[in-house]
Amino acid sequence: MRTRIFLVALISVFVVAGVVVAQGPRAGMGKGMGMGYGLMGLGPRMIKELELTDDQVTKLKQIHADFMTATQTTRDQLKTKMQEMAQLWMQDATADQLKAKLAEVDPLKAELRDAAIDSALQARAVLTEEQREKVRQMIKEKTEDGMGMCWGLGAYCGVGCPMAE
């Protein structure tokens, strides 16, 4: 009985995490350090530390808005697939059923990952070389602190951080 409860709890964590990821970025352009999916957070701290110009902030916000618009359908589809996956887990689905559903999820995640990389590269192009160096330093400090995953600055599922390259 304990094993079953533990297994259900563990599966629930993965399902909820998947749904949260499918819903897209949550930090927005306010206080958060990152907007997720490849663009750097544009909170006051980041703007100040990188000494971003008003023009740069406008361009970065537009890159983020374009990403969100371009990926809305994919993010909605991914959310639906993850909800379907949760239903399969609750219905004691077979391994074949679960694997088949994941085969539907994987291309959507890959599409989002690729769009995130493209957006991160666009965002990186907005920065000066000095600002890129500052981002590299910030990433280094955060990864040394164990934050990992490029600290919301472009990495996604093991992909390197194009903002810092």
Beta strands, then each sheet from edge to edge (+ up, - down):
end
